[in-house]
Amino acid sequence: MKIQINIFFCLLFLNSFSQKYRDLAITPPMGWNTWNTFETSIDEKLIKETADIMVSSGMKDAGYTYIVLDDGWMTMERDKNGDLVPDPKKFPSGMKALIDYVHSKGLKFGLYNCAGIKTCAGYPGTRGYEYQDARFYAGLEIDFLKYDWCNTEGITAKEAYTTMSDALKKAGRPIVFSLCEWGDNQPWNWAEPVGNLWRISGDIYPCYDCEFKHDTWSSWGFFKIAEMHKNIRQFSGPDHWNDFDMMEVGNGMTFEEDKSHFALWCMLASPLIAGNDFRNMSKETLSILTNKELLSINQDTLGIQGFKYREEEELSIWFKPLQNGNWAVSFFNKSNKEIKIDFDWKKHHVIDDINNLETSFNTIKYDIRDVWQHKDLKSTKESFKAVLASHDVITLILKRK
Ligand code: GLA
């Protein structure tokens, strides 16, 4: 009897132990990251101001929660105990005080490191210090860790990321674990039990579909990233997301391109991590990032990654199944010219074979909501007609009657 009771409590403990690390990212994580705009030029003033604006601008109310410091927050050497050292010049009040400040605003806090010997920008990496660094992060009370893949010669990704995932759990604090190995080792095949999101590509570049060549690598326009891998949508879902990279909305593209970028990330159920400077964010940028109807597509609780249904000339049409039998659809104009859309719903039969969902507009009628114009349109009984400017997007939610 005594043994049975002990086993019962043991199982109960193990179950609540593992439960603690589950469901940390039940919908795609939303937040802000320093890298796209500031690279390693970061400091506590920038972070505090950004946290303040996250709240005062309505970003927090829209769902943006995480403030993540990317590469460049440490000094070049560990201390004599082997601990990482937040740069005292950039963070004179100390990292813990900054994290407490961000938490006091009702936000969450993230840091960056790398599975290699050094980070991509040359700061101390975590290789060989996994458990020590995990304890360090838990002590600081962070909520999110982005973990990169530079300087990793001789180690395998699955093992390296699993070690860090185990170390984080051992340290005892639930921390969203964001894998950043650029899709090189197909993390979608193995990372579901390891982390909550994984990058599927090299770095993003603020352009529509360009390739920007560096000496040994390239960064990519958002449409290139969206179409880089054909068959990985079945691997993404609640608590384990394909991550299409931090956003470049507000970083120099046209308004139409920013809208398309955001719509695509919503259709793809990608994590939505803003990468612009909040301190001089335009009204247009804010209106894109906080468009609640678009966000409802991204945050839909089914957590299904949308897909390209078809491309006619350079009109790219994407669908995403939503809860309650609804669908989102986006029309992207990839060309340099205006496109006239005349979409006769009745001629279309949309199939999501991975999730066993389909809809035939011949038999099922939907109400249409234009989520950029915030307007109800006519139903799917009639053809949808519109004129779409170059690189612009139309996104509709089809509501089942
Ligand atoms: C890599 C990552 C980027 C960023 C930089 C930091 O390139 O993919 O997102 O974290 O490193 O050095």
Residues whose N, C-alpha, C, O or C-beta is under 5 A from the ligand:
A	BS01	GLA	W35 D70 D71 C120 A121 D203
